[in-house]
């Protein structure tokens, strides 16, 4: 998960995002997050908060959580 303000800061100056062009960028980002977040979370195997984290920290979180997910799946498969 990410806050709208974080998205806006990360994409500042990016002109390759057609949905975020023009005025009211903050509002557009918020609307997109409100629409997309439930869809993304529904299909997610894991959900991580990424605000105020570096790329390295996010990668570490993904790696750690992926390992836990694999361990749980292995335990479940061994029980079945």
mmCIF file of the N, C-alpha and C atoms, coordinates in Angstrom:
data_MODEL
# 
_entry.id   MODEL 
# 
loop_
_atom_site.group_PDB 
_atom_site.id 
_atom_site.type_symbol 
_atom_site.label_atom_id 
_atom_site.label_alt_id 
_atom_site.label_comp_id 
_atom_site.label_asym_id 
_atom_site.label_entity_id 
_atom_site.label_seq_id 
_atom_site.pdbx_PDB_ins_code 
_atom_site.Cartn_x 
_atom_site.Cartn_y 
_atom_site.Cartn_z 
_atom_site.occupancy 
_atom_site.B_iso_or_equiv 
_atom_site.pdbx_formal_charge 
_atom_site.auth_seq_id 
_atom_site.auth_comp_id 
_atom_site.auth_asym_id 
_atom_site.auth_atom_id 
_atom_site.pdbx_PDB_model_num 
ATOM 1   N N  . UNK A 1 1  ? 0.838   -1.177  0.000   1.00 0.00 ? 1  UNK A N  1 
ATOM 2   C CA . UNK A 1 1  ? 0.000   0.000   0.000   1.00 0.00 ? 1  UNK A CA 1 
ATOM 3   C C  . UNK A 1 1  ? 0.877   1.233   0.000   1.00 0.00 ? 1  UNK A C  1 
ATOM 4   N N  . UNK A 1 2  ? 0.313   2.271   -0.565  1.00 0.00 ? 2  UNK A N  1 
ATOM 5   C CA . UNK A 1 2  ? 1.059   3.518   -0.653  1.00 0.00 ? 2  UNK A CA 1 
ATOM 6   C C  . UNK A 1 2  ? 0.082   4.687   -0.529  1.00 0.00 ? 2  UNK A C  1 
ATOM 7   N N  . UNK A 1 3  ? 0.517   5.720   0.126   1.00 0.00 ? 3  UNK A N  1 
ATOM 8   C CA . UNK A 1 3  ? -0.302  6.925   0.251   1.00 0.00 ? 3  UNK A CA 1 
ATOM 9   C C  . UNK A 1 3  ? -0.239  7.717   -1.047  1.00 0.00 ? 3  UNK A C  1 
ATOM 10  N N  . UNK A 1 4  ? -1.303  8.444   -1.309  1.00 0.00 ? 4  UNK A N  1 
ATOM 11  C CA . UNK A 1 4  ? -1.344  9.279   -2.497  1.00 0.00 ? 4  UNK A CA 1 
ATOM 12  C C  . UNK A 1 4  ? -0.213  10.283  -2.541  1.00 0.00 ? 4  UNK A C  1 
ATOM 13  N N  . UNK A 1 5  ? 0.128   10.832  -1.391  1.00 0.00 ? 5  UNK A N  1 
ATOM 14  C CA . UNK A 1 5  ? 1.207   11.823  -1.346  1.00 0.00 ? 5  UNK A CA 1 
ATOM 15  C C  . UNK A 1 5  ? 2.547   11.204  -1.733  1.00 0.00 ? 5  UNK A C  1 
ATOM 16  N N  . UNK A 1 6  ? 2.741   9.939   -1.386  1.00 0.00 ? 6  UNK A N  1 
ATOM 17  C CA . UNK A 1 6  ? 3.973   9.242   -1.763  1.00 0.00 ? 6  UNK A CA 1 
ATOM 18  C C  . UNK A 1 6  ? 4.013   9.022   -3.271  1.00 0.00 ? 6  UNK A C  1 
ATOM 19  N N  . UNK A 1 7  ? 2.891   8.605   -3.836  1.00 0.00 ? 7  UNK A N  1 
ATOM 20  C CA . UNK A 1 7  ? 2.818   8.417   -5.290  1.00 0.00 ? 7  UNK A CA 1 
ATOM 21  C C  . UNK A 1 7  ? 3.117   9.733   -5.996  1.00 0.00 ? 7  UNK A C  1 
ATOM 22  N N  . UNK A 1 8  ? 2.493   10.787  -5.518  1.00 0.00 ? 8  UNK A N  1 
ATOM 23  C CA . UNK A 1 8  ? 2.694   12.097  -6.148  1.00 0.00 ? 8  UNK A CA 1 
ATOM 24  C C  . UNK A 1 8  ? 4.159   12.519  -6.090  1.00 0.00 ? 8  UNK A C  1 
ATOM 25  N N  . UNK A 1 9  ? 4.792   12.314  -4.959  1.00 0.00 ? 9  UNK A N  1 
ATOM 26  C CA . UNK A 1 9  ? 6.200   12.687  -4.813  1.00 0.00 ? 9  UNK A CA 1 
ATOM 27  C C  . UNK A 1 9  ? 7.086   11.850  -5.741  1.00 0.00 ? 9  UNK A C  1 
ATOM 28  N N  . UNK A 1 10 ? 6.817   10.558  -5.809  1.00 0.00 ? 10 UNK A N  1 
ATOM 29  C CA . UNK A 1 10 ? 7.637   9.671   -6.642  1.00 0.00 ? 10 UNK A CA 1 
ATOM 30  C C  . UNK A 1 10 ? 7.467   9.949   -8.126  1.00 0.00 ? 10 UNK A C  1 
ATOM 31  N N  . UNK A 1 11 ? 6.292   10.433  -8.513  1.00 0.00 ? 11 UNK A N  1 
ATOM 32  C CA . UNK A 1 11 ? 6.024   10.660  -9.937  1.00 0.00 ? 11 UNK A CA 1 
ATOM 33  C C  . UNK A 1 11 ? 6.151   12.121  -10.352 1.00 0.00 ? 11 UNK A C  1 
ATOM 34  N N  . UNK A 1 12 ? 6.600   12.954  -9.441  1.00 0.00 ? 12 UNK A N  1 
ATOM 35  C CA . UNK A 1 12 ? 6.745   14.374  -9.748  1.00 0.00 ? 12 UNK A CA 1 
ATOM 36  C C  . UNK A 1 12 ? 7.648   14.553  -10.975 1.00 0.00 ? 12 UNK A C  1 
ATOM 37  N N  . UNK A 1 13 ? 7.145   15.265  -11.962 1.00 0.00 ? 13 UNK A N  1 
ATOM 38  C CA . UNK A 1 13 ? 7.911   15.516  -13.175 1.00 0.00 ? 13 UNK A CA 1 
ATOM 39  C C  . UNK A 1 13 ? 7.787   14.429  -14.229 1.00 0.00 ? 13 UNK A C  1 
ATOM 40  N N  . UNK A 1 14 ? 7.118   13.328  -13.911 1.00 0.00 ? 14 UNK A N  1 
ATOM 41  C CA . UNK A 1 14 ? 6.935   12.238  -14.874 1.00 0.00 ? 14 UNK A CA 1 
ATOM 42  C C  . UNK A 1 14 ? 5.805   12.610  -15.830 1.00 0.00 ? 14 UNK A C  1 
ATOM 43  N N  . UNK A 1 15 ? 6.133   12.747  -17.088 1.00 0.00 ? 15 UNK A N  1 
ATOM 44  C CA . UNK A 1 15 ? 5.126   13.136  -18.084 1.00 0.00 ? 15 UNK A CA 1 
ATOM 45  C C  . UNK A 1 15 ? 4.640   11.940  -18.903 1.00 0.00 ? 15 UNK A C  1 
ATOM 46  N N  . UNK A 1 16 ? 4.998   10.743  -18.477 1.00 0.00 ? 16 UNK A N  1 
ATOM 47  C CA . UNK A 1 16 ? 4.622   9.546   -19.239 1.00 0.00 ? 16 UNK A CA 1 
ATOM 48  C C  . UNK A 1 16 ? 3.356   8.886   -18.714 1.00 0.00 ? 16 UNK A C  1 
ATOM 49  N N  . UNK A 1 17 ? 2.677   9.518   -17.788 1.00 0.00 ? 17 UNK A N  1 
ATOM 50  C CA . UNK A 1 17 ? 1.465   8.952   -17.181 1.00 0.00 ? 17 UNK A CA 1 
ATOM 51  C C  . UNK A 1 17 ? 0.254   9.761   -17.631 1.00 0.00 ? 17 UNK A C  1 
ATOM 52  N N  . UNK A 1 18 ? -0.416  9.342   -18.699 1.00 0.00 ? 18 UNK A N  1 
ATOM 53  C CA . UNK A 1 18 ? -1.527  10.136  -19.245 1.00 0.00 ? 18 UNK A CA 1 
ATOM 54  C C  . UNK A 1 18 ? -2.651  10.405  -18.243 1.00 0.00 ? 18 UNK A C  1 
ATOM 55  N N  . UNK A 1 19 ? -2.927  9.473   -17.360 1.00 0.00 ? 19 UNK A N  1 
ATOM 56  C CA . UNK A 1 19 ? -4.017  9.669   -16.405 1.00 0.00 ? 19 UNK A CA 1 
ATOM 57  C C  . UNK A 1 19 ? -3.690  10.714  -15.343 1.00 0.00 ? 19 UNK A C  1 
ATOM 58  N N  . UNK A 1 20 ? -2.427  11.090  -15.241 1.00 0.00 ? 20 UNK A N  1 
ATOM 59  C CA . UNK A 1 20 ? -2.020  12.042  -14.209 1.00 0.00 ? 20 UNK A CA 1 
ATOM 60  C C  . UNK A 1 20 ? -1.581  13.384  -14.786 1.00 0.00 ? 20 UNK A C  1 
ATOM 61  N N  . UNK A 1 21 ? -1.966  13.659  -16.000 1.00 0.00 ? 21 UNK A N  1 
ATOM 62  C CA . UNK A 1 21 ? -1.600  14.932  -16.620 1.00 0.00 ? 21 UNK A CA 1 
ATOM 63  C C  . UNK A 1 21 ? -2.648  15.996  -16.302 1.00 0.00 ? 21 UNK A C  1 
ATOM 64  N N  . UNK A 1 22 ? -2.236  17.234  -16.335 1.00 0.00 ? 22 UNK A N  1 
ATOM 65  C CA . UNK A 1 22 ? -3.151  18.345  -16.109 1.00 0.00 ? 22 UNK A CA 1 
ATOM 66  C C  . UNK A 1 22 ? -3.218  18.752  -14.652 1.00 0.00 ? 22 UNK A C  1 
ATOM 67  N N  . UNK A 1 23 ? -4.329  19.375  -14.303 1.00 0.00 ? 23 UNK A N  1 
ATOM 68  C CA . UNK A 1 23 ? -4.523  19.881  -12.944 1.00 0.00 ? 23 UNK A CA 1 
ATOM 69  C C  . UNK A 1 23 ? -5.045  18.787  -12.019 1.00 0.00 ? 23 UNK A C  1 
ATOM 70  N N  . UNK A 1 24 ? -5.046  19.082  -10.752 1.00 0.00 ? 24 UNK A N  1 
ATOM 71  C CA . UNK A 1 24 ? -5.610  18.207  -9.714  1.00 0.00 ? 24 UNK A CA 1 
ATOM 72  C C  . UNK A 1 24 ? -4.963  16.826  -9.687  1.00 0.00 ? 24 UNK A C  1 
ATOM 73  N N  . UNK A 1 25 ? -3.644  16.788  -9.797  1.00 0.00 ? 25 UNK A N  1 
ATOM 74  C CA . UNK A 1 25 ? -2.931  15.511  -9.794  1.00 0.00 ? 25 UNK A CA 1 
ATOM 75  C C  . UNK A 1 25 ? -3.187  14.756  -8.490  1.00 0.00 ? 25 UNK A C  1 
ATOM 76  N N  . UNK A 1 26 ? -3.174  15.464  -7.370  1.00 0.00 ? 26 UNK A N  1 
ATOM 77  C CA . UNK A 1 26 ? -3.416  14.813  -6.074  1.00 0.00 ? 26 UNK A CA 1 
ATOM 78  C C  . UNK A 1 26 ? -4.774  14.128  -6.054  1.00 0.00 ? 26 UNK A C  1 
ATOM 79  N N  . UNK A 1 27 ? -5.772  14.816  -6.554  1.00 0.00 ? 27 UNK A N  1 
ATOM 80  C CA . UNK A 1 27 ? -7.126  14.254  -6.585  1.00 0.00 ? 27 UNK A CA 1 
ATOM 81  C C  . UNK A 1 27 ? -7.196  13.054  -7.527  1.00 0.00 ? 27 UNK A C  1 
ATOM 82  N N  . UNK A 1 28 ? -6.537  13.150  -8.666  1.00 0.00 ? 28 UNK A N  1 
ATOM 83  C CA . UNK A 1 28 ? -6.530  12.037  -9.618  1.00 0.00 ? 28 UNK A CA 1 
ATOM 84  C C  . UNK A 1 28 ? -5.869  10.804  -9.003  1.00 0.00 ? 28 UNK A C  1 
ATOM 85  N N  . UNK A 1 29 ? -4.755  11.014  -8.331  1.00 0.00 ? 29 UNK A N  1 
ATOM 86  C CA . UNK A 1 29 ? -4.053  9.899   -7.684  1.00 0.00 ? 29 UNK A CA 1 
ATOM 87  C C  . UNK A 1 29 ? -4.946  9.270   -6.622  1.00 0.00 ? 29 UNK A C  1 
ATOM 88  N N  . UNK A 1 30 ? -5.564  10.094  -5.800  1.00 0.00 ? 30 UNK A N  1 
ATOM 89  C CA . UNK A 1 30 ? -6.430  9.576   -4.740  1.00 0.00 ? 30 UNK A CA 1 
ATOM 90  C C  . UNK A 1 30 ? -7.586  8.770   -5.322  1.00 0.00 ? 30 UNK A C  1 
ATOM 91  N N  . UNK A 1 31 ? -8.189  9.275   -6.390  1.00 0.00 ? 31 UNK A N  1 
ATOM 92  C CA . UNK A 1 31 ? -9.294  8.557   -7.034  1.00 0.00 ? 31 UNK A CA 1 
ATOM 93  C C  . UNK A 1 31 ? -8.832  7.213   -7.590  1.00 0.00 ? 31 UNK A C  1 
ATOM 94  N N  . UNK A 1 32 ? -7.666  7.203   -8.215  1.00 0.00 ? 32 UNK A N  1 
ATOM 95  C CA . UNK A 1 32 ? -7.134  5.946   -8.746  1.00 0.00 ? 32 UNK A CA 1 
ATOM 96  C C  . UNK A 1 32 ? -6.851  4.943   -7.630  1.00 0.00 ? 32 UNK A C  1 
ATOM 97  N N  . UNK A 1 33 ? -6.266  5.422   -6.538  1.00 0.00 ? 33 UNK A N  1 
ATOM 98  C CA . UNK A 1 33 ? -5.976  4.526   -5.416  1.00 0.00 ? 33 UNK A CA 1 
ATOM 99  C C  . UNK A 1 33 ? -7.257  3.966   -4.809  1.00 0.00 ? 33 UNK A C  1 
ATOM 100 N N  . UNK A 1 34 ? -8.253  4.806   -4.638  1.00 0.00 ? 34 UNK A N  1 
ATOM 101 C CA . UNK A 1 34 ? -9.521  4.337   -4.071  1.00 0.00 ? 34 UNK A CA 1 
ATOM 102 C C  . UNK A 1 34 ? -10.171 3.286   -4.964  1.00 0.00 ? 34 UNK A C  1 
ATOM 103 N N  . UNK A 1 35 ? -10.036 3.452   -6.257  1.00 0.00 ? 35 UNK A N  1 
ATOM 104 C CA . UNK A 1 35 ? -10.622 2.503   -7.200  1.00 0.00 ? 35 UNK A CA 1 
ATOM 105 C C  . UNK A 1 35 ? -9.798  1.212   -7.280  1.00 0.00 ? 35 UNK A C  1 
ATOM 106 N N  . UNK A 1 36 ? -8.483  1.358   -7.351  1.00 0.00 ? 36 UNK A N  1 
ATOM 107 C CA . UNK A 1 36 ? -7.619  0.205   -7.623  1.00 0.00 ? 36 UNK A CA 1 
ATOM 108 C C  . UNK A 1 36 ? -7.223  -0.601  -6.390  1.00 0.00 ? 36 UNK A C  1 
ATOM 109 N N  . UNK A 1 37 ? -7.056  0.043   -5.248  1.00 0.00 ? 37 UNK A N  1 
ATOM 110 C CA . UNK A 1 37 ? -6.571  -0.666  -4.057  1.00 0.00 ? 37 UNK A CA 1 
ATOM 111 C C  . UNK A 1 37 ? -7.371  -1.926  -3.728  1.00 0.00 ? 37 UNK A C  1 
ATOM 112 N N  . UNK A 1 38 ? -8.700  -1.864  -3.689  1.00 0.00 ? 38 UNK A N  1 
ATOM 113 C CA . UNK A 1 38 ? -9.446  -3.086  -3.366  1.00 0.00 ? 38 UNK A CA 1 
ATOM 114 C C  . UNK A 1 38 ? -9.221  -4.203  -4.388  1.00 0.00 ? 38 UNK A C  1 
ATOM 115 N N  . UNK A 1 39 ? -9.060  -3.838  -5.634  1.00 0.00 ? 39 UNK A N  1 
ATOM 116 C CA . UNK A 1 39 ? -8.823  -4.832  -6.683  1.00 0.00 ? 39 UNK A CA 1 
ATOM 117 C C  . UNK A 1 39 ? -7.460  -5.479  -6.483  1.00 0.00 ? 39 UNK A C  1 
ATOM 118 N N  . UNK A 1 40 ? -6.452  -4.642  -6.242  1.00 0.00 ? 40 UNK A N  1 
ATOM 119 C CA . UNK A 1 40 ? -5.104  -5.165  -6.029  1.00 0.00 ? 40 UNK A CA 1 
ATOM 120 C C  . UNK A 1 40 ? -5.048  -6.049  -4.784  1.00 0.00 ? 40 UNK A C  1 
ATOM 121 N N  . UNK A 1 41 ? -5.679  -5.614  -3.708  1.00 0.00 ? 41 UNK A N  1 
ATOM 122 C CA . UNK A 1 41 ? -5.635  -6.387  -2.468  1.00 0.00 ? 41 UNK A CA 1 
ATOM 123 C C  . UNK A 1 41 ? -6.384  -7.706  -2.606  1.00 0.00 ? 41 UNK A C  1 
ATOM 124 N N  . UNK A 1 42 ? -7.456  -7.717  -3.374  1.00 0.00 ? 42 UNK A N  1 
ATOM 125 C CA . UNK A 1 42 ? -8.222  -8.943  -3.573  1.00 0.00 ? 42 UNK A CA 1 
ATOM 126 C C  . UNK A 1 42 ? -7.358  -10.024 -4.227  1.00 0.00 ? 42 UNK A C  1 
ATOM 127 N N  . UNK A 1 43 ? -6.532  -9.629  -5.171  1.00 0.00 ? 43 UNK A N  1 
ATOM 128 C CA . UNK A 1 43 ? -5.715  -10.597 -5.895  1.00 0.00 ? 43 UNK A CA 1 
ATOM 129 C C  . UNK A 1 43 ? -4.320  -10.797 -5.331  1.00 0.00 ? 43 UNK A C  1 
ATOM 130 N N  . UNK A 1 44 ? -4.018  -10.138 -4.228  1.00 0.00 ? 44 UNK A N  1 
ATOM 131 C CA . UNK A 1 44 ? -2.651  -10.165 -3.703  1.00 0.00 ? 44 UNK A CA 1 
ATOM 132 C C  . UNK A 1 44 ? -2.377  -11.386 -2.838  1.00 0.00 ? 44 UNK A C  1 
ATOM 133 N N  . UNK A 1 45 ? -1.163  -11.885 -2.934  1.00 0.00 ? 45 UNK A N  1 
ATOM 134 C CA . UNK A 1 45 ? -0.683  -12.913 -2.015  1.00 0.00 ? 45 UNK A CA 1 
ATOM 135 C C  . UNK A 1 45 ? -0.111  -12.270 -0.761  1.00 0.00 ? 45 UNK A C  1 
ATOM 136 N N  . UNK A 1 46 ? 0.305   -11.025 -0.901  1.00 0.00 ? 46 UNK A N  1 
ATOM 137 C CA . UNK A 1 46 ? 0.808   -10.266 0.243   1.00 0.00 ? 46 UNK A CA 1 
ATOM 138 C C  . UNK A 1 46 ? 0.556   -8.787  -0.019  1.00 0.00 ? 46 UNK A C  1 
ATOM 139 N N  . UNK A 1 47 ? 0.417   -8.037  1.064   1.00 0.00 ? 47 UNK A N  1 
ATOM 140 C CA . UNK A 1 47 ? 0.223   -6.594  0.973   1.00 0.00 ? 47 UNK A CA 1 
ATOM 141 C C  . UNK A 1 47 ? 1.256   -5.944  1.880   1.00 0.00 ? 47 UNK A C  1 
ATOM 142 N N  . UNK A 1 48 ? 2.016   -5.027  1.319   1.00 0.00 ? 48 UNK A N  1 
ATOM 143 C CA . UNK A 1 48 ? 3.069   -4.355  2.070   1.00 0.00 ? 48 UNK A CA 1 
ATOM 144 C C  . UNK A 1 48 ? 2.852   -2.854  2.044   1.00 0.00 ? 48 UNK A C  1 
ATOM 145 N N  . UNK A 1 49 ? 3.140   -2.215  3.149   1.00 0.00 ? 49 UNK A N  1 
ATOM 146 C CA . UNK A 1 49 ? 3.142   -0.759  3.191   1.00 0.00 ? 49 UNK A CA 1 
ATOM 147 C C  . UNK A 1 49 ? 4.529   -0.291  2.756   1.00 0.00 ? 49 UNK A C  1 
ATOM 148 N N  . UNK A 1 50 ? 4.569   0.627   1.800   1.00 0.00 ? 50 UNK A N  1 
ATOM 149 C CA . UNK A 1 50 ? 5.859   1.031   1.245   1.00 0.00 ? 50 UNK A CA 1 
ATOM 150 C C  . UNK A 1 50 ? 6.185   2.505   1.462   1.00 0.00 ? 50 UNK A C  1 
ATOM 151 N N  . UNK A 1 51 ? 5.317   3.225   2.139   1.00 0.00 ? 51 UNK A N  1 
ATOM 152 C CA . UNK A 1 51 ? 5.591   4.636   2.403   1.00 0.00 ? 51 UNK A CA 1 
ATOM 153 C C  . UNK A 1 51 ? 6.863   4.784   3.225   1.00 0.00 ? 51 UNK A C  1 
ATOM 154 N N  . UNK A 1 52 ? 7.640   5.781   2.867   1.00 0.00 ? 52 UNK A N  1 
ATOM 155 C CA . UNK A 1 52 ? 8.860   6.143   3.589   1.00 0.00 ? 52 UNK A CA 1 
ATOM 156 C C  . UNK A 1 52 ? 9.878   5.006   3.654   1.00 0.00 ? 52 UNK A C  1 
ATOM 157 N N  . UNK A 1 53 ? 9.848   4.115   2.667   1.00 0.00 ? 53 UNK A N  1 
ATOM 158 C CA . UNK A 1 53 ? 10.834  3.040   2.595   1.00 0.00 ? 53 UNK A CA 1 
ATOM 159 C C  . UNK A 1 53 ? 11.640  3.189   1.317   1.00 0.00 ? 53 UNK A C  1 
ATOM 160 N N  . UNK A 1 54 ? 12.889  2.800   1.403   1.00 0.00 ? 54 UNK A N  1 
ATOM 161 C CA . UNK A 1 54 ? 13.745  2.815   0.216   1.00 0.00 ? 54 UNK A CA 1 
ATOM 162 C C  . UNK A 1 54 ? 13.442  1.580   -0.629  1.00 0.00 ? 54 UNK A C  1 
ATOM 163 N N  . UNK A 1 55 ? 13.944  1.585   -1.838  1.00 0.00 ? 55 UNK A N  1 
ATOM 164 C CA . UNK A 1 55 ? 13.773  0.424   -2.711  1.00 0.00 ? 55 UNK A CA 1 
ATOM 165 C C  . UNK A 1 55 ? 14.373  -0.815  -2.046  1.00 0.00 ? 55 UNK A C  1 
ATOM 166 N N  . UNK A 1 56 ? 15.544  -0.671  -1.446  1.00 0.00 ? 56 UNK A N  1 
ATOM 167 C CA . UNK A 1 56 ? 16.184  -1.811  -0.781  1.00 0.00 ? 56 UNK A CA 1 
ATOM 168 C C  . UNK A 1 56 ? 15.327  -2.356  0.360   1.00 0.00 ? 56 UNK A C  1 
ATOM 169 N N  . UNK A 1 57 ? 14.714  -1.470  1.125   1.00 0.00 ? 57 UNK A N  1 
ATOM 170 C CA . UNK A 1 57 ? 13.848  -1.912  2.224   1.00 0.00 ? 57 UNK A CA 1 
ATOM 171 C C  . UNK A 1 57 ? 12.614  -2.639  1.692   1.00 0.00 ? 57 UNK A C  1 
ATOM 172 N N  . UNK A 1 58 ? 12.063  -2.143  0.606   1.00 0.00 ? 58 UNK A N  1 
ATOM 173 C CA . UNK A 1 58 ? 10.891  -2.784  0.002   1.00 0.00 ? 58 UNK A CA 1 
ATOM 174 C C  . UNK A 1 58 ? 11.259  -4.164  -0.530  1.00 0.00 ? 58 UNK A C  1 
ATOM 175 N N  . UNK A 1 59 ? 12.401  -4.255  -1.191  1.00 0.00 ? 59 UNK A N  1 
ATOM 176 C CA . UNK A 1 59 ? 12.866  -5.553  -1.702  1.00 0.00 ? 59 UNK A CA 1 
ATOM 177 C C  . UNK A 1 59 ? 13.059  -6.534  -0.549  1.00 0.00 ? 59 UNK A C  1 
ATOM 178 N N  . UNK A 1 60 ? 13.637  -6.072  0.539   1.00 0.00 ? 60 UNK A N  1 
ATOM 179 C CA . UNK A 1 60 ? 13.841  -6.928  1.714   1.00 0.00 ? 60 UNK A CA 1 
ATOM 180 C C  . UNK A 1 60 ? 12.501  -7.401  2.281   1.00 0.00 ? 60 UNK A C  1 
ATOM 181 N N  . UNK A 1 61 ? 11.526  -6.498  2.363   1.00 0.00 ? 61 UNK A N  1 
ATOM 182 C CA . UNK A 1 61 ? 10.189  -6.873  2.844   1.00 0.00 ? 61 UNK A CA 1 
ATOM 183 C C  . UNK A 1 61 ? 9.554   -7.924  1.941   1.00 0.00 ? 61 UNK A C  1 
ATOM 184 N N  . UNK A 1 62 ? 9.659   -7.717  0.637   1.00 0.00 ? 62 UNK A N  1 
ATOM 185 C CA . UNK A 1 62 ? 9.090   -8.677  -0.310  1.00 0.00 ? 62 UNK A CA 1 
ATOM 186 C C  . UNK A 1 62 ? 9.765   -10.034 -0.150  1.00 0.00 ? 62 UNK A C  1 
ATOM 187 N N  . UNK A 1 63 ? 11.079  -10.032 -0.086  1.00 0.00 ? 63 UNK A N  1 
ATOM 188 C CA . UNK A 1 63 ? 11.828  -11.281 0.050   1.00 0.00 ? 63 UNK A CA 1 
ATOM 189 C C  . UNK A 1 63 ? 11.447  -12.017 1.332   1.00 0.00 ? 63 UNK A C  1 
ATOM 190 N N  . UNK A 1 64 ? 11.415  -11.300 2.444   1.00 0.00 ? 64 UNK A N  1 
ATOM 191 C CA . UNK A 1 64 ? 11.079  -11.911 3.735   1.00 0.00 ? 64 UNK A CA 1 
ATOM 192 C C  . UNK A 1 64 ? 9.657   -12.480 3.716   1.00 0.00 ? 64 UNK A C  1 
ATOM 193 N N  . UNK A 1 65 ? 8.722   -11.705 3.193   1.00 0.00 ? 65 UNK A N  1 
ATOM 194 C CA . UNK A 1 65 ? 7.333   -12.162 3.154   1.00 0.00 ? 65 UNK A CA 1 
ATOM 195 C C  . UNK A 1 65 ? 7.136   -13.306 2.169   1.00 0.00 ? 65 UNK A C  1 
ATOM 196 N N  . UNK A 1 66 ? 7.864   -13.286 1.070   1.00 0.00 ? 66 UNK A N  1 
ATOM 197 C CA . UNK A 1 66 ? 7.770   -14.379 0.105   1.00 0.00 ? 66 UNK A CA 1 
ATOM 198 C C  . UNK A 1 66 ? 8.270   -15.685 0.730   1.00 0.00 ? 66 UNK A C  1 
ATOM 199 N N  . UNK A 1 67 ? 9.364   -15.601 1.466   1.00 0.00 ? 67 UNK A N  1 
ATOM 200 C CA . UNK A 1 67 ? 9.884   -16.794 2.146   1.00 0.00 ? 67 UNK A CA 1 
ATOM 201 C C  . UNK A 1 67 ? 8.862   -17.338 3.137   1.00 0.00 ? 67 UNK A C  1 
ATOM 202 N N  . UNK A 1 68 ? 8.227   -16.448 3.898   1.00 0.00 ? 68 UNK A N  1 
ATOM 203 C CA . UNK A 1 68 ? 7.198   -16.883 4.850   1.00 0.00 ? 68 UNK A CA 1 
ATOM 204 C C  . UNK A 1 68 ? 6.019   -17.528 4.131   1.00 0.00 ? 68 UNK A C  1 
ATOM 205 N N  . UNK A 1 69 ? 5.616   -16.938 3.028   1.00 0.00 ? 69 UNK A N  1 
ATOM 206 C CA . UNK A 1 69 ? 4.515   -17.482 2.245   1.00 0.00 ? 69 UNK A CA 1 
ATOM 207 C C  . UNK A 1 69 ? 4.859   -18.877 1.730   1.00 0.00 ? 69 UNK A C  1 
ATOM 208 N N  . UNK A 1 70 ? 6.072   -19.050 1.243   1.00 0.00 ? 70 UNK A N  1 
ATOM 209 C CA . UNK A 1 70 ? 6.515   -20.360 0.752   1.00 0.00 ? 70 UNK A CA 1 
ATOM 210 C C  . UNK A 1 70 ? 6.551   -21.383 1.886   1.00 0.00 ? 70 UNK A C  1 
ATOM 211 N N  . UNK A 1 71 ? 7.050   -20.974 3.041   1.00 0.00 ? 71 UNK A N  1 
ATOM 212 C CA . UNK A 1 71 ? 7.104   -21.885 4.189   1.00 0.00 ? 71 UNK A CA 1 
ATOM 213 C C  . UNK A 1 71 ? 5.705   -22.327 4.596   1.00 0.00 ? 71 UNK A C  1 
ATOM 214 N N  . UNK A 1 72 ? 4.772   -21.400 4.628   1.00 0.00 ? 72 UNK A N  1 
ATOM 215 C CA . UNK A 1 72 ? 3.389   -21.745 4.991   1.00 0.00 ? 72 UNK A CA 1 
ATOM 216 C C  . UNK A 1 72 ? 2.777   -22.692 3.973   1.00 0.00 ? 72 UNK A C  1 
ATOM 217 N N  . UNK A 1 73 ? 3.034   -22.448 2.703   1.00 0.00 ? 73 UNK A N  1 
ATOM 218 C CA . UNK A 1 73 ? 2.509   -23.331 1.665   1.00 0.00 ? 73 UNK A CA 1 
ATOM 219 C C  . UNK A 1 73 ? 3.111   -24.727 1.784   1.00 0.00 ? 73 UNK A C  1 
ATOM 220 N N  . UNK A 1 74 ? 4.404   -24.800 2.079   1.00 0.00 ? 74 UNK A N  1 
ATOM 221 C CA . UNK A 1 74 ? 5.054   -26.099 2.248   1.00 0.00 ? 74 UNK A CA 1 
ATOM 222 C C  . UNK A 1 74 ? 4.483   -26.843 3.449   1.00 0.00 ? 74 UNK A C  1 
ATOM 223 N N  . UNK A 1 75 ? 4.269   -26.122 4.548   1.00 0.00 ? 75 UNK A N  1 
ATOM 224 C CA . UNK A 1 75 ? 3.679   -26.746 5.735   1.00 0.00 ? 75 UNK A CA 1 
ATOM 225 C C  . UNK A 1 75 ? 2.279   -27.261 5.433   1.00 0.00 ? 75 UNK A C  1 
ATOM 226 N N  . UNK A 1 76 ? 1.508   -26.470 4.721   1.00 0.00 ? 76 UNK A N  1 
ATOM 227 C CA . UNK A 1 76 ? 0.146   -26.871 4.365   1.00 0.00 ? 76 UNK A CA 1 
ATOM 228 C C  . UNK A 1 76 ? 0.179   -28.108 3.473   1.00 0.00 ? 76 UNK A C  1 
ATOM 229 N N  . UNK A 1 77 ? 1.061   -28.114 2.495   1.00 0.00 ? 77 UNK A N  1 
ATOM 230 C CA . UNK A 1 77 ? 1.162   -29.255 1.581   1.00 0.00 ? 77 UNK A CA 1 
ATOM 231 C C  . UNK A 1 77 ? 1.613   -30.516 2.311   1.00 0.00 ? 77 UNK A C  1 
ATOM 232 N N  . UNK A 1 78 ? 2.466   -30.363 3.305   1.00 0.00 ? 78 UNK A N  1 
ATOM 233 C CA . UNK A 1 78 ? 2.931   -31.520 4.073   1.00 0.00 ? 78 UNK A CA 1 
ATOM 234 C C  . UNK A 1 78 ? 1.825   -32.095 4.954   1.00 0.00 ? 78 UNK A C  1 
ATOM 235 N N  . UNK A 1 79 ? 0.879   -31.261 5.370   1.00 0.00 ? 79 UNK A N  1 
ATOM 236 C CA . UNK A 1 79 ? -0.240  -31.740 6.184   1.00 0.00 ? 79 UNK A CA 1 
ATOM 237 C C  . UNK A 1 79 ? -1.281  -32.457 5.334   1.00 0.00 ? 79 UNK A C  1 
ATOM 238 N N  . UNK A 1 80 ? -1.409  -32.037 4.085   1.00 0.00 ? 80 UNK A N  1 
ATOM 239 C CA . UNK A 1 80 ? -2.462  -32.599 3.211   1.00 0.00 ? 80 UNK A CA 1 
ATOM 240 C C  . UNK A 1 80 ? -2.128  -33.957 2.691   1.00 0.00 ? 80 UNK A C  1 
# 
